[in-house]
Amino acid sequence: MAAEAAMLRRHGHNVVEYCLHNDAIEEMSRPRAAARTIWSSAAYRELRRLLQQQRPQIAHFHNIFPLISPAAYYACRGEGVPVVQTVHNFRLLCANALLFRDGAVCEDCLGKLVAWPALLHKCYRGNRAASGAAVAMLAAHRAIGTWRHAVARYIAPTEFVRRTLVRGGLPAHKVVVKPHFTAGDLPPGGGRGGYALFAGRLTAEKGVETLLEAWRRLGGGFALKIAGDGPLAPLARQAAARDPAIECLGWQAGERVRALMAEAAFVVVPSRTYETFGLVVIEAYAAGTPVLAAASGALAELVEEGRTGWHFKPADAGQLADKLRQILADPAATAAMRPAARREFALKYAEEPNYAALMAIYAQAAGRYSAAVGTARLKGAAGATMP
């Protein structure tokens, strides 16, 4: 959201932001938090006032759960403002937003009117009451047609996400693909650091255990730097204590991560879940660094085998170790991928092509909305309200 707002401002647009922080949930009773997930009267009133004051031409949402709620869409409808929703996760289809449960991909609720398996497994925050609120929200808004009628365009960051959203019941003609982007103002690196890099949150779904087991099977001989923190940080530190080839750097600022990427031979992305995108992939490409990724979800789409990187089967440490041996046996081939990775970034994930794509989506949303409700005063996409 911050990146898109900054991009719009750089191109001369007026951007008004409406933001709420999920920390506020801790101050609410469970019944109140649950009710607000389904319909937030407070957010509805605040947005109606804001829209009346600012008169934007587009309302672009990035995350409405749980505090803003789908009431935001109806506030926009009341003021004749078309809605664009960027999809960052699978919240519209899945109570925990990940399509991931008990260490594996889970599609048990996909397409169901009532996502009862989420309630059974306490998928949201590990709490049955909270899961019930999430399930009720999904069912209520599916039943009244919110997802089909209250949003002019959904932005899916990859074709994989678009297909999944359509399988889950969203109208295919409203779901368009526009990838995320990242700044590429730093020159690409040379990849001469002699190490592989993992950069991300240290959690089960990010495949940290798969990564560490693969390095154990590799038997040393090539350095691995791990930049990040999270629940599995102790496990990573234990592996580093046993294997001097592994170095745990802890959390690192973005600038430092980019510098590490630039000198890495390659970046490893071993996610076990359906990634909706993979910013780490395009950040690696911006540095001219190829990527070794699990062939799951969007990652299989972002990384082209043999040109910008390599694939392995998700959660398969043995196959990852085999792929690592193959890569390390031919460093010249890895180095030859660097220009292709940088070109991939410039063509698809730099700011200018992204801005052009976003403007086209805004124009589609405004045009469709004008035709649907007769709001002739909408003139395109010269502004955005972005919660």
Secondary structure per residue as TSV (DSSP state, phi and psi in degrees):
chain	resnum	aa	ss	phi	psi
A	1	M	-	360.0	-46.7
A	2	A	H	-61.9	-40.6
A	3	A	H	-65.3	-43.0
A	4	E	H	-68.7	-40.3
A	5	A	H	-61.2	-43.6
A	6	A	H	-64.3	-39.6
A	7	M	H	-62.4	-45.3
A	8	L	H	-61.6	-41.7
A	9	R	H	-65.0	-38.7
A	10	R	H	-62.5	-25.9
A	11	H	T	-96.0	14.5
A	12	G	T	89.9	10.6
A	13	H	-	-89.5	150.5
A	14	N	E	-89.4	120.7
A	15	V	E	-118.2	122.9
A	16	V	E	-108.1	125.9
A	17	E	E	-103.6	139.2
A	18	Y	-	-124.6	112.5
A	19	C	-	-130.3	137.1
A	20	L	-	-124.4	151.2
A	21	H	-	-110.7	135.4
A	22	N	G	-65.6	-13.3
A	23	D	G	-59.2	-23.9
A	24	A	G	-63.4	-19.9
A	25	I	G	-60.7	-34.9
A	26	E	G	-62.7	-22.1
A	27	E	G	-91.8	0.1
A	28	M	S	-104.7	152.9
A	29	S	-	-70.7	157.3
A	30	R	H	-60.9	-44.0
A	31	P	H	-60.5	-39.5
A	32	R	H	-67.5	-42.7
A	33	A	H	-63.3	-40.6
A	34	A	H	-63.6	-44.8
A	35	A	H	-63.5	-38.7
A	36	R	H	-69.0	-29.2
A	37	T	H	-61.2	-38.1
A	38	I	H	-78.6	-44.5
A	39	W	-	-155.7	114.5
A	40	S	-	-97.9	102.6
A	41	S	H	-63.8	-34.8
A	42	A	H	-65.0	-46.6
A	43	A	H	-64.7	-37.9
A	44	Y	H	-59.5	-48.9
A	45	R	H	-64.5	-44.5
A	46	E	H	-62.6	-41.9
A	47	L	H	-70.3	-38.1
A	48	R	H	-59.0	-44.6
A	49	R	H	-63.4	-44.4
A	50	L	H	-63.2	-43.5
A	51	L	H	-65.4	-37.9
A	52	Q	H	-65.8	-36.2
A	53	Q	H	-74.4	-42.8
A	54	Q	H	-95.2	-26.2
A	55	R	-	49.5	57.8
A	56	P	-	-71.5	162.2
A	57	Q	S	-95.3	-19.8
A	58	I	-	-141.7	140.5
A	59	A	E	-110.3	116.1
A	60	H	E	-112.2	113.8
A	61	F	E	-102.0	144.8
A	62	H	S	-113.7	-37.3
A	63	N	-	-153.1	120.5
A	64	I	-	-109.8	-0.1
A	65	F	T	-109.0	143.0
A	66	P	T	-93.7	-14.0
A	67	L	T	-80.0	-30.3
A	68	I	T	-84.9	-45.4
A	69	S	-	73.5	166.1
A	70	P	T	-64.6	-6.9
A	71	A	H	-56.5	-27.2
A	72	A	H	-58.9	-39.8
A	73	Y	H	-61.5	-40.5
A	74	Y	H	-74.0	-28.8
A	75	A	H	-61.7	-42.3
A	76	C	H	-65.9	-42.3
A	77	R	H	-60.0	-41.1
A	78	G	H	-62.0	-27.3
A	79	E	T	-102.6	6.8
A	80	G	T	70.4	31.1
A	81	V	-	-109.8	121.8
A	82	P	-	-69.4	148.9
A	83	V	E	-109.4	132.4
A	84	V	E	-117.3	133.5
A	85	Q	E	-123.5	116.7
A	86	T	E	-80.6	133.1
A	87	V	-	-99.2	110.4
A	88	H	-	-97.7	-18.0
A	89	N	S	-151.9	-168.2
A	90	F	S	-105.0	32.8
A	91	R	T	-59.7	-31.3
A	92	L	T	-71.3	-11.3
A	93	L	T	-121.0	-18.0
A	94	C	-	-143.6	133.2
A	95	A	T	-61.9	-35.6
A	96	N	T	-95.9	0.3
A	97	A	S	74.9	-0.5
A	98	L	S	-111.0	-16.6
A	99	L	S	52.2	45.3
A	100	F	E	-147.3	128.5
A	101	R	E	-151.3	138.8
A	102	D	T	53.3	40.7
A	103	G	T	80.9	10.9
A	104	A	E	-147.9	160.2
A	105	V	E	-60.4	140.0
A	106	C	-	-137.4	125.2
A	107	E	-	-119.3	25.4
A	108	D	T	-60.5	-29.9
A	109	C	T	-99.1	-3.5
A	110	L	T	-62.6	120.1
A	111	G	T	85.1	-5.5
A	112	K	-	-78.1	139.8
A	113	L	S	-63.3	-43.3
A	114	V	S	-120.0	119.1
A	115	A	-	-82.7	64.3
A	116	W	H	-63.2	-29.9
A	117	P	H	-60.4	-30.2
A	118	A	H	-65.2	-36.0
A	119	L	H	-69.8	-42.3
A	120	L	H	-59.6	-41.5
A	121	H	H	-96.6	3.4
A	122	K	T	53.1	53.8
A	123	C	T	-71.8	-25.1
A	124	Y	T	-98.6	112.9
A	125	R	T	59.8	18.6
A	126	G	T	64.0	23.2
A	127	N	-	-129.3	129.1
A	128	R	H	-68.4	-38.1
A	129	A	H	-65.9	-45.4
A	130	A	H	-64.6	-38.9
A	131	S	H	-64.4	-38.0
A	132	G	H	-61.4	-39.0
A	133	A	H	-65.0	-42.7
A	134	A	H	-64.4	-42.3
A	135	V	H	-64.4	-41.8
A	136	A	H	-64.0	-41.6
A	137	M	H	-60.3	-48.5
A	138	L	H	-61.6	-44.1
A	139	A	H	-67.7	-43.5
A	140	A	H	-62.2	-45.6
A	141	H	H	-78.5	-25.5
A	142	R	H	-67.5	-41.1
A	143	A	H	-66.5	-38.7
A	144	I	T	-90.1	0.4
A	145	G	T	84.6	19.5
A	146	T	H	-57.5	-49.2
A	147	W	H	-65.8	-28.5
A	148	R	H	-87.1	-32.5
A	149	H	H	-116.0	-21.6
A	150	A	S	-92.8	-6.6
A	151	V	-	-119.5	129.6
A	152	A	S	-78.0	-40.3
A	153	R	E	-146.7	135.6
A	154	Y	E	-101.2	134.5
A	155	I	E	-101.8	112.9
A	156	A	E	-96.4	133.8
A	157	P	S	-74.7	-15.8
A	158	T	S	-145.2	163.0
A	159	E	H	-64.1	-35.0
A	160	F	H	-58.6	-45.0
A	161	V	H	-65.3	-41.1
A	162	R	H	-58.5	-47.5
A	163	R	H	-61.6	-41.1
A	164	T	H	-65.9	-41.7
A	165	L	H	-62.9	-41.0
A	166	V	H	-67.8	-40.7
A	167	R	H	-60.7	-31.3
A	168	G	T	-81.6	-3.6
A	169	G	T	115.8	-2.9
A	170	L	-	-74.9	148.2
A	171	P	-	-68.0	125.6
A	172	A	G	-60.0	-35.7
A	173	H	G	-71.6	-12.2
A	174	K	G	-99.7	-7.4
A	175	V	E	-102.4	116.1
A	176	V	E	-118.5	157.2
A	177	V	E	-103.7	124.3
A	178	K	-	-142.6	117.3
A	179	P	-	-70.0	164.3
A	180	H	-	-73.2	174.0
A	181	F	-	-140.2	169.1
A	182	T	-	-147.5	156.0
A	183	A	-	-68.2	137.1
A	184	G	-	-121.0	38.3
A	185	D	-	-81.6	-7.3
A	186	L	S	-93.2	142.1
A	187	P	-	-66.4	145.8
A	188	P	-	-63.8	150.3
A	189	G	-	-88.0	177.2
A	190	G	-	-96.0	-9.7
A	191	G	-	65.3	31.0
A	192	R	-	-97.6	14.6
A	193	G	S	-76.8	-18.0
A	194	G	-	73.5	33.9
A	195	Y	E	-148.9	160.5
A	196	A	E	-99.6	153.9
A	197	L	E	-126.0	132.1
A	198	F	E	-109.6	126.5
A	199	A	E	-130.8	113.9
A	200	G	S	165.8	-177.2
A	201	R	-	-75.0	137.8
A	202	L	-	-89.5	84.4
A	203	T	S	-134.2	166.2
A	204	A	G	-61.4	-43.7
A	205	E	G	-67.4	-20.9
A	206	K	G	-82.5	-0.5
A	207	G	T	79.0	25.7
A	208	V	H	-61.5	-41.7
A	209	E	H	-64.8	-40.0
A	210	T	H	-59.9	-44.4
A	211	L	H	-60.3	-48.5
A	212	L	H	-66.9	-38.2
A	213	E	H	-66.8	-38.6
A	214	A	H	-63.0	-39.9
A	215	W	H	-68.8	-33.6
A	216	R	H	-62.9	-43.0
A	217	R	H	-68.5	-29.2
A	218	L	H	-64.6	-29.1
A	219	G	T	74.9	32.5
A	220	G	S	79.4	-177.8
A	221	G	S	100.5	-14.2
A	222	F	S	-144.7	135.9
A	223	A	E	-76.7	144.3
A	224	L	E	-127.4	122.4
A	225	K	E	-104.0	132.1
A	226	I	E	-115.2	113.1
A	227	A	E	-109.2	113.7
A	228	G	-	152.9	172.3
A	229	D	-	-142.0	168.9
A	230	G	S	151.2	-175.3
A	231	P	T	-58.8	-29.4
A	232	L	T	-94.4	12.5
A	233	A	H	-57.6	-41.8
A	234	P	H	-59.1	-37.9
A	235	L	H	-64.3	-41.0
A	236	A	H	-65.5	-40.1
A	237	R	H	-66.7	-36.7
A	238	Q	H	-62.8	-42.2
A	239	A	H	-64.2	-38.8
A	240	A	H	-66.3	-33.8
A	241	A	H	-67.5	-31.1
A	242	R	H	-84.1	-30.5
A	243	D	-	-125.0	110.2
A	244	P	T	-65.2	-12.6
A	245	A	T	-75.0	-17.1
A	246	I	E	-99.3	131.4
A	247	E	E	-126.6	122.6
A	248	C	E	-95.1	116.8
A	249	L	E	-95.0	-12.3
A	250	G	E	71.9	-170.4
A	251	W	S	-64.0	137.9
A	252	Q	-	-130.0	144.2
A	253	A	-	-66.0	158.0
A	254	G	H	-55.8	-41.6
A	255	E	H	-62.7	-39.9
A	256	R	H	-68.8	-38.6
A	257	V	H	-62.9	-42.6
A	258	R	H	-62.2	-38.6
A	259	A	H	-65.7	-39.6
A	260	L	H	-64.8	-39.7
A	261	M	H	-63.0	-41.0
A	262	A	H	-61.5	-32.4
A	263	E	H	-101.4	-4.5
A	264	A	-	-71.1	146.0
A	265	A	S	-66.8	-37.7
A	266	F	E	-163.0	162.2
A	267	V	E	-108.3	138.6
A	268	V	E	-107.1	128.5
A	269	V	E	-126.5	91.3
A	270	P	-	-97.1	30.5
A	271	S	-	-52.4	141.6
A	272	R	-	-98.2	-12.3
A	273	T	S	-105.6	175.5
A	274	Y	-	-74.7	102.8
A	275	E	-	-74.8	137.7
A	276	T	S	-79.6	-25.9
A	277	F	-	-147.9	-117.3
A	278	G	-	149.4	73.4
A	279	L	H	-57.5	-32.7
A	280	V	H	-61.9	-30.9
A	281	V	H	-66.9	-50.2
A	282	I	H	-73.6	-25.5
A	283	E	H	-67.2	-38.4
A	284	A	H	-63.6	-44.1
A	285	Y	H	-60.5	-39.6
A	286	A	H	-60.1	-31.8
A	287	A	T	-84.8	-1.5
A	288	G	T	75.3	26.9
A	289	T	-	-110.4	126.4
A	290	P	-	-69.9	163.9
A	291	V	E	-128.3	133.3
A	292	L	E	-101.8	111.2
A	293	A	E	-128.7	149.0
A	294	A	E	-64.2	134.8
A	295	A	S	-82.3	65.9
A	296	S	S	-134.6	136.5
A	297	G	T	58.2	-137.1
A	298	A	T	-67.8	-23.8
A	299	L	H	-62.9	-36.3
A	300	A	H	-64.3	-26.1
A	301	E	H	-84.1	-37.6
A	302	L	H	-75.3	-31.5
A	303	V	S	-105.3	123.9
A	304	E	-	-98.0	116.6
A	305	E	B	-55.2	126.1
A	306	G	T	82.6	-8.6
A	307	R	T	-116.5	-52.1
A	308	T	T	-113.4	1.0
A	309	G	E	164.8	-151.9
A	310	W	E	-144.6	159.7
A	311	H	E	-117.0	156.8
A	312	F	E	-146.3	162.2
A	313	K	-	-69.6	130.1
A	314	P	T	-55.7	139.0
A	315	A	T	67.3	10.9
A	316	D	-	-104.4	91.9
A	317	A	H	-64.9	-33.5
A	318	G	H	-65.1	-44.3
A	319	Q	H	-68.2	-35.9
A	320	L	H	-62.6	-43.7
A	321	A	H	-62.0	-41.7
A	322	D	H	-62.3	-42.4
A	323	K	H	-64.9	-38.3
A	324	L	H	-62.0	-43.0
A	325	R	H	-61.0	-40.9
A	326	Q	H	-63.1	-43.9
A	327	I	H	-65.1	-45.4
A	328	L	H	-69.2	-22.1
A	329	A	T	-76.8	-13.8
A	330	D	-	-137.8	69.8
A	331	P	H	-62.3	-27.3
A	332	A	H	-64.8	-39.6
A	333	A	H	-64.7	-38.5
A	334	T	H	-63.4	-46.3
A	335	A	H	-62.2	-34.5
A	336	A	H	-68.6	-18.5
A	337	M	T	-78.5	-16.3
A	338	R	H	-60.6	-46.5
A	339	P	H	-61.6	-36.6
A	340	A	H	-65.6	-39.4
A	341	A	H	-63.0	-43.4
A	342	R	H	-65.3	-40.4
A	343	R	H	-63.5	-39.3
A	344	E	H	-58.8	-42.2
A	345	F	I	-62.0	-49.8
A	346	A	I	-61.5	-37.1
A	347	L	I	-77.6	-35.8
A	348	K	I	-117.6	-28.8
A	349	Y	I	-123.9	10.9
A	350	A	S	-85.4	171.1
A	351	E	H	-67.4	-45.1
A	352	E	H	-62.5	-50.2
A	353	P	H	-62.5	-30.7
A	354	N	H	-68.7	-41.7
A	355	Y	H	-62.0	-44.7
A	356	A	H	-60.5	-41.4
A	357	A	H	-66.3	-40.5
A	358	L	H	-65.3	-41.3
A	359	M	H	-61.9	-38.9
A	360	A	H	-63.7	-40.3
A	361	I	H	-66.4	-43.4
A	362	Y	H	-59.4	-42.7
A	363	A	H	-63.8	-41.0
A	364	Q	H	-61.5	-46.8
A	365	A	H	-62.9	-45.9
A	366	A	H	-66.9	-40.8
A	367	G	H	-65.9	-43.1
A	368	R	H	-65.7	-41.2
A	369	Y	H	-66.5	-41.2
A	370	S	H	-60.3	-43.3
A	371	A	H	-65.8	-33.8
A	372	A	H	-76.3	-38.5
A	373	V	H	-120.9	1.9
A	374	G	-	73.6	26.1
A	375	T	-	-88.1	81.9
A	376	A	T	-65.3	-16.5
A	377	R	T	-72.8	-14.7
A	378	L	-	-72.2	125.2
A	379	K	-	-117.6	13.6
A	380	G	S	133.0	-138.8
A	381	A	-	-137.9	63.3
A	382	A	S	-93.0	3.0
A	383	G	E	-160.0	170.2
A	384	A	E	-152.1	141.2
A	385	T	E	-105.3	119.9
A	386	M	E	-124.4	102.5
A	387	P	-	-78.6	360.0
